[in-house]
């Protein structure tokens, strides 16, 4: 597993590395292309690869009304970065004090003094420091002074659009799950703990696991075919999920409810990873429970055929 730091006081063996800075939310195809490039530098210069990211994401820190935004949580991100064979990750807490760090101090005291960065990978629109005063030009200005080289890779283009976390969020919000999954190069996944709900599903014959989606991006409310992985298990359970407000029951809070096929057992307080396979239909308010039950049976048939 990748070494995970929560500050910039890293071990000596990780100093003088290739440093990639960004949110890397979703670790999509564009990010994966970036890491392949980083590995080519690793091979050529015999250096380690480190990632600097922040929690919460700066955009969420400055805009407190921005609740449903993330594609991945920190645990998922670390696991994905480990799969990309990164040597270490720094997840710095983004708070008021850190947000006031002067851009030049970030370069001189953190990137140079603490990390001893040799190559710094950033996107063209990268901003940093107090009031976003730092940019790629500032980083380049101090290349010789601090003995590093800035690498600004070209973005990945698919269907004439730049592959980005923002694009994937839009696709999910509009119900284009298949397109989002292709750009992620995997199934979009929500990870959460099962909480006790109103047990409405159980009463109508379809017991569900209720999961608070926390600050995940809000995909289009509706019914999805899913597969579920329990913590410390490698066996997937197939199922069907409703993501939304349950209009038939006047639910006001967004909720993810998952019904597992051929499963019996207590999953309360268990951590589940719910992979979204297919968008079946949008959320709908039914006149009564019988209509809802009939529709669920139809949805189940679709979900069971989904691979």
JOHU-V267645 format. One record per pair of residues at least 6 apart in sequence whose C-alpha atoms are under 6 Angstrom apart, sorted by sequence separation. I is the first residue (numbers start at 1). GAP is how many residues later the second one is. D is the distance in whole Angstrom. If there is no record, write none. Layout:
# JOHU-V267645
i = {I;I}
gap = {GAP;GAP}
d = {D;D}
This chain:
# JOHU-V267645
i = {60;111;128;143;156;157;181;201;245;286;127;156;181;201;229;245;127;228;245;126;171;228;245;227;244;227;244;168;227;243;226;243;226;242;194;195;225;242;194;224;241;194;224;241;193;223;240;192;223;240;222;239;222;239;221;238;239;221;238;103;102;101;102;101;119;123;17;21;23;100;118;119;120;121;122;17;18;19;20;21;22;99;103;119;120;121;17;19;49;50;54;248;49;50;51;52;53;54;55;56;247;248;50;54;55;54;231;230;212;229;229;26;175;211;228;25;26;173;174;210;228;25;172;173;210;209;227;208;209;226;208;226;208;226;225;225;224;224;224;223;223;222;222;222;221;195;194;194;193;194;193;193;225;192;2;192;1;191;191;190;4;6;190;2;3;4;5;6;7;189;2;6;189;188;187;188;187;15;16;17;18;20;15;16;17;18;19;20;21;16;30;30;71;69;70;71;68;69;70;67;68;69;68;68;29;28;29;28}
gap = {6;6;6;6;6;6;6;6;6;6;7;7;7;7;7;7;8;8;8;9;9;9;9;10;10;11;11;12;12;12;13;13;14;14;15;15;15;15;16;16;16;17;17;17;18;18;18;19;19;19;20;20;21;21;22;22;22;23;23;26;27;28;28;29;29;29;30;30;30;30;30;30;30;30;30;31;31;31;31;31;31;31;31;31;31;31;32;32;37;37;37;37;38;38;38;38;38;38;38;38;38;38;39;39;39;40;40;42;43;43;44;45;45;45;45;46;46;46;46;46;46;47;47;47;47;48;48;49;49;49;50;50;51;51;52;53;54;55;56;57;58;59;60;61;62;73;74;75;76;76;77;78;78;79;80;80;81;81;82;83;84;84;84;85;85;85;85;85;85;85;86;86;86;87;88;88;89;100;100;100;100;100;101;101;101;101;101;101;101;102;126;133;145;146;146;146;147;147;147;148;148;148;149;150;154;155;155;156}
d = {6;6;5;6;6;6;5;5;5;6;5;6;6;6;5;6;5;5;6;6;6;5;5;5;5;4;5;5;6;6;5;5;5;6;6;5;5;5;5;6;5;5;5;4;6;6;6;6;5;5;6;6;5;4;5;6;5;5;6;4;5;5;5;5;5;6;5;6;5;4;4;5;5;5;6;5;5;5;5;5;5;6;5;6;6;6;6;6;5;6;5;5;5;5;5;5;5;5;5;6;5;5;6;6;5;6;6;5;6;6;5;5;5;5;6;6;5;4;6;6;5;6;5;5;5;5;5;6;5;5;5;5;4;5;5;5;5;5;5;5;5;6;4;4;6;6;5;5;5;6;5;4;5;6;5;6;6;6;4;6;6;6;5;6;5;5;5;5;5;5;5;5;4;6;6;6;6;5;5;5;6;6;5;5;6;5;5;5;6;6;5;6;6;6;4;6;4;5;5;5;5;4;4;6;6;6;6;4}
